[in-house]
């Protein structure tokens, strides 16, 4: 009997410190763009969709790299995405319910 732990043949390498610094720089740049968008008056009509897209991009990068979902088994990523989609659907449903379908006050 062998006392060695079994090795995995499908191991992958996680990013090193340089990759994490690059990812942090990209996240910082996106944050700078978000702040700049807020102060540009011409973008007021489309500020919400722009900020939502930029925030979603940052969230995907953080979840993918810092939570290691990009490198884990697909089942973990699938479980995370299903929960995220369900939560987003519920948020949108409540916004529609309480904002657009609100009964007028008598």
Secondary structure, DSSP 8 states (H G I E B T S, - for coil): ---S----TT------HHHHHHHHHHHHHHHHHHHHHHT-GGGGGGHHHHHHHHHHHHHHHIIIIIT-TTTS-HHHHHHHHHHHHHHHHHHHHHHIIIIIS-----
